[in-house]
Amino acid sequence: MFGAGRLIVAIAFFVCGVSYARVRGPCSNCHTMHNYQNGELVSPSGPRSYLLKDSCAGCHTNPNGGETIVTIGVTRIPIVNNGVEPLQSLAGGNFYWVKVGGDRKGHNCLSIPGISSDQTLTQAPGKPSSASGPSCANCHDQISGCESCHDPKHHADDSGPVVGESGGWYRYLNSSEHGSSTTGVKGIEDDDWEYTVSATDHNEYNGCYNPYGNEDNSMSNYCAGCHQQFHGLSYTDTDGNVIYDGQSPWFRHPTHLPLPNDPSKEYYYYNNPGGTGPGSYNPLVPVARDPTALSSMTGPSATVTPGSDQVMCLSCHRAHASPYDHLLRWDYKGWPQNGQSNGCLVCHTAKN
């Protein structure tokens, strides 16, 4: 599965139990003082930052197989980049689809072997105007590496149900460039990264108090760091023309707005068309929780609450990549001819 140089470092990064971020074991499992051990170079490409033996991609790549959790002894390693078609994608998807399907399938993370710059886009779609400086280019014009989005904190204790700053942030989502208490993401991490999912077995995502604020450590506000023009109540184009002023009808899909608590609205019947109330949580179309509600949760819930639970970016998209255009979670173009599920109908129940 892994090259010899990758195997040693990966073992120490993940431990058995609920907490997968906190490192246990000898420091030498992950670090090398001089990039030389047992008479051989540890990393042929040279010493790495923090004296690490391997890169993010080196640990989380399975070059020869489709397994997305590799087990070595009692250690489980989540894989986000496979060399062959993944047998089961994890929550964020898999960069394999960018390599074989092209730019429209996912984010072009340039530190992933086999991925190159987007051939069409020269910057993040919806890039915020505040990200125009030269120091912003490595994240907002291209994703130069995993740390464009993640700030790994493998020594943090993420054993609490809701992972926040003290646990290294949910999935380390706080870019190394902007790492602060206002830009990190909170959430509840599924113990197998959604390799198996059900109404009661899934991630839980933090929503927000203010749908278009940036103070809530929420999932969609984090996405807005690069795709800000896809959020907000108004949008003015680069020529100063007001394209959308916040009035109905919607010009783009609303994010971080709660499902209407109104039985006359189709969205009230989430995952339960023709029913008398909302259905159970559907991992194919996840919702974000109100921050107050999330803070009191001790694990994933099957209950969906209109008026509180919110639509978010990840309700429709995978974070890394998917088999479908625009990183979508389902093949809406091919439905119903190909027998695929159409996740749009989970919320738009009257169209089912």
N, C-alpha and C positions, 0 to 999 in steps of 0.2 A: 504493500500500500504506500509506504512512505520510504524515501531515501534515508540512509543511515543518519545523515545530519539532521533530518527533520524529526526522527523518532524520539530522540532523547529530550529535546526541548518540549515536544508536545505532551509527553507524559506528565510533566510537572504542572502544566498549565491548568489541568482540569482534574478534579478529585471526585470521588464517589460521594453521593449525598445531595442535599438540596443546593448547597453553595458550590458553584462551579468557577467562580472568579478567583477566590482566595487561593494563593499558592501554598502548598505544603511540600516538604521534602528538602533535600540539600540545595543550597544556592547554585551549585555547579550543574544541577539538572537544566537550568535555563541560562546561566551566565558563565562566561569564560573570561578570566583575567587578561589573558594574552593572545586569545584566538589560536591557541596551540595546546593540544592535549594528547597524551599517549603517543607522542611522536608524530602527530599529524595535525594539519590545519583543521580547525573546527569549521570555519566558513571560508571556502576558497576565494570568495569575493572580497574578503578583508574584514576587519573588525566592524562591529555594528554598534549603533547607539545603545546606551545602557548596558554595554557588554553582553548583549544577547547573542545566542548562538544561531538564531534563525529569524526570519521575518514573519509578519502576520500571515502572508500568503503561504509561506513555507509550512506553517503549522496547520493551516486550515484548507489545504489542497489534498485531494486524493487523485493522483495523476493517472492511475491505472484501473480504477474500479468505479462503480456507480453508488457504492454505499456512502451515505451522508452522515452517519455516525460511525466512526472507526473505534473499535474497542480493543484496547491493549491491556490485558490483565483486568484490573478493576477500573481502568481509566477510559472515559468516553470523550471523544474529540469531535466537535461539530465541524462539518465540512461545508464550505460555501463555494468551492470551485472543484468540479470533477473533470476528469479527462474523458469520460464517456457519459452518456445520458444518466442523470441521477435516478436512482430507483425510487426515491422519495425526497422531494425538496423540503428543506426546513423552512421556518417561518419567513425568513428574508428572501427565499428563493436561491438561485444558484447562478453564478457567473458563466457556467457552461453555456447557457442560452445566448449570451452575448457573443461568445466565440463561434458558435455554429449558426446562430440566427441573425446576427448583425446588430447594428446600433439600436434599432427600435425595440429590442428585447430587454434592455437593461442599462444600468449605469456603466460607463466606460471607466472602470478603475484601473489606472495605468500600471499599478504595481502587481496586477494579476497577470501571470504569464499567458501570452496569447491574445491579450486585449490591447488595442491601439486606440488612438484618439478618434472621436466621432467624426465621420466623414461629412456630416451635414451641419451639425451644431458647432458653433465656436464659443458658446457660453451656455450656462444653465438656462433652460427655458424659464421665463419669469424672473430672471435675475434681478435682485434688488438694486436700485440706483446707488445705494450706499456702498455697494461692493465693487466700485469701479477703480479702486487704486491698484497699483502694481502688485502689492502684497496679497491681493485677493485672488489673483489669477489661478493659483494652485488648487483652489477649491471651487471657485465660482465660474471659471472659464474651462476648467478641466478638473477631474478628480485625480490628483497626482498619486494618491495612495490611500490605504485604509484609514490612516489618521486624518484624512480630510474630514471624515465624519465621526470617527471613533477616537477616544482618548483612553487607551487600555490602562486599567488599574487592577492588574492581576493580584495585587496584594490586599485589595480592599475586601472587607467582609460583607458579602451580599446576602447573608443568610436571612435577613428580615423579609417578610412577605412583600412589602413594597420597597423596591430598590431605588434609592435616590443618591444624593451626593456621598453619603458615608459609605455606601456600597460600591462606589465607582460609577454610579449612574446606570440606568437600565441599558443593558447591552453596550455599556461604555459610550453611549450616544452623547457626546459633548466634544466637539472638534478640538484637536490639539491646539489649533490657532486661537480659538475663542473661549477655551475652557473657563467657565465661571459658573457661579451658583444660579445664574439666570438663564443660561443656555442649555443646561443638561436636561435629560428626559427622565421621568419617573415611570415606573410600571412594575408589574408582577411577571416574573420570568417563568415560563413553562420549563419543567425540569428536563425535558428532552427536546427543547427548542422546536416544539410542535411537529416532531417526527410522527407522533400519534396525536390525533386531535379528536375532540368530541365536544358536546355542549358544556361539559364540566372539565375539560382538559385542554387548556389553551393559554396563551399570553393574555394579560390584561393591560390595556393602554390608558395612559393618563389623558383626560380631556382638559377643558379649560373653564375658567369662570367668565372670562371675557373672550368671545369668539375670535376677535381680531387683535387681542393684546399679545404681549410677548413675555408675560410674567409668570406663566403657569407651569413651566417645565413639562409642556404637553408635546405629544407626538407630532401633531400637524404644525404647531408653531416651529418645531425643529425643522421640519421639511421646508417651511417658509423661509428659512435662512438662506436657501438657494433659489426657491421658487416663489418668492414673495408676491409677485404679480398675479399669482393664481389664487391669492387670498385677499381678504379685505372687502369692505363695502363699496369701494369705488376703484376705478382703474383709469389712469390717464396715460395715453401712449407717449412715445418718445417725442412726438411733435406737439405735445401739450393738449391733445384732443381728449375730452372726457368720453371714454368708451362706455363706461358703466357707472351709474350714479347710485347704485344700491337699491333701486326700485324694481319691483317685479315687472316683467318676467326675468328669471335668472339668465345671465349671459354665460355663466360657468357654474359648475357644480358646487353647491355650498359645502363648506367644511367647518367642523367644530360647532355646528348647529345641532341642537337636540332633535331627535325624532319627535314630531308633534304629538302632544298629549291630547289628541282630539280624535275620537272614534269616527268622525266624518272624513278623516284623511287616510289615504291608503297606507301611508308609512306607519301608522299606528299599529298595523297588523304585521309588523316585521316577522318574516319567516312563518307566517300563518295565514295565507290567503283564504278568505272565506270563513275565518274563525271569529271568535268573539273577543279576542284580545291578542296581544303580541305573543309570538311563539318563543321557543327557546333560542339561546345564543347559537349562531351559525358561524363556525370558524372560517368559512369561506368568505364571509362578509362581516368582519369584526367591527365592533363599536368601541368608542372611547368612553371611559367613565368620567363623570363629574369628579373633580379632584377631591371634594369632601367625601364622596361615596368611596372612591378608591382608597383613601387613607384609612378607612375602617374595614377594608376587606382583608381576609386572611388567606385567600386563594381564589382561583377562578370560579366564576359563577355562571350558571345556565340561565339566569334571569336577565331579561332585557326590559328596561324601564323607560317608556316614552316620557318626554319632558325632562329627562336627565341624561340618558345615554346618547352619545353624539356620533354623527358621521365624521370621519376623519380621512386623511390621505390613504392610510393603510386599509380602509374599508374596501378600496378598489384596487390598490397597487401592492406589489411586492417591493421590498426595499432594495434588493440587489438586482434581481432579474427574474424573468419568467419565460415560459414558452410562447407568450402572447405579446403582441405589439403593446408598447407603452407600459410595460411591466405589469399588465393587468393580471388579475387573479383567475380570470376565466376567458374563454374564447367567445366573446360576445359576437364577433363577426360570423362565426361558423354555426351559431345556434339558430334553429334547433336541428339542422341537417346532420351535424356530426354527433349528436347525442350528448354534447357537453352541457354542463349546468350553465345557466346564465345568472350570475350573481346579482345583476340589476334587479331581478324579480324578487329578491329577498326583501328589498325595501319597497319597490314599486309593485306591490302585491296585486293591484287592480289590473296590471298588464299580464299577469300569469294566466 
